[in-house]
Amino acid sequence: MLTEFAFTPSIFDEDAHSDKEAWRDQLKELGRNMFPRVSAWPVLVSDLYSGSWSQMAAQTVKAIKDQRARILCEGILKNMLKTLVTRPACGDWPDEDVAWGREAIASHHIEPIERIVTNSSTKTIVLEEFRLIRSLDEVEDGGFWRGIVSDASPRMIITEQIDLLKKLWMHSEWIALINPFSCGSEQEFALALITVALGRDTCFGTPKFELHSQDDKKWVNIEAQIRDRLSHGQTVSIHHWPKLLDRMVIAGTFSLESDGTKLKNARWGVSMSHVAHGTEPNAPLTEWKLLRPEPLDYWFRKYVKEDAADKPTPNSVTVTIR
């Protein structure tokens, strides 16, 4: 439901594209599909080399001489900056475009990136090393966009559903699972999500995890099971609401206030009509969708934001060092 792109700076380099009109058409197609006007944006963009890619991309865009092309690229980059996820540096500083391509490939081998896109020249050089690299001129082919969607109908299999959320739990600093049955009949899904999110590669940091459930008097049972899955320093906060009707995952990052307070910012949300109880491949499909910014903000303020009205005091589950 979220597809990650990595780009080398040359996609914004006018000197790297001999046919300027075709280049502009390709950029327009890229922007239209990555950032649709009528649905949630189903993409992330890798900020390679610990956040250095975005700086290099901005410098490349600023250097574009053709005004129409520069304005077009500024708009696309502006949207890309809203979807950035930081990728740890893998090698030496990339001092030219091929090196950026190799940096993206190295990062992909740590955690997969679905689309690594460059210009045709860099692709030719790198292709023998990485057969899946794409060039910008492929964006007008229908196959390039296959599988990039903002909704899904996953089978009722926990592992498949958790994997569908992978980009969300891999790149977030905090994750909130909202499900009335997380501490009861659907706790297996909750435990699986907690396990993978807190067990992700440490180079992506350790997220904070919130579990929002309807109080069904079974929380002591799940508390012990959560504790068995935690490592030292990890905590899961459980919020028991008197009544919940919604199933969704909301996740995002933290911002630091001037007084040192960390506040949550919502970046992504997925609404789920149902979740799996185990492995039921023949059960009816369920419907999931990425939340657009307006409903994402609404649900974030309703359940997750620090000052959400009537938000229950959490019960924190952590590991005690003996």
Secondary structure as UniProt FT lines:
FT   STRAND          3..7
FT   HELIX           9..12
FT   HELIX           14..16
FT   HELIX           20..34
FT   STRAND          43..47
FT   HELIX           48..62
FT   HELIX           67..82
FT   STRAND          84..86
FT   HELIX           97..110
FT   STRAND          115..118
FT   HELIX           120..126
FT   TURN            127..129
FT   TURN            131..132
FT   STRAND          134..135
FT   HELIX           136..138
FT   TURN            139..140
FT   HELIX           142..145
FT   TURN            146..147
FT   STRAND          151..152
FT   STRAND          156..157
FT   HELIX           158..164
FT   HELIX           166..171
FT   STRAND          174..178
FT   TURN            180..186
FT   HELIX           187..198
FT   HELIX           202..204
FT   STRAND          208..214
FT   HELIX           219..228
FT   TURN            232..233
FT   STRAND          235..241
FT   STRAND          248..256
FT   TURN            258..259
FT   STRAND          262..272
FT   STRAND          279..280
FT   TURN            281..282
FT   STRAND          288..290
FT   HELIX           293..299
FT   HELIX           300..304
FT   TURN            306..307
FT   TURN            309..310
FT   STRAND          315..318
//
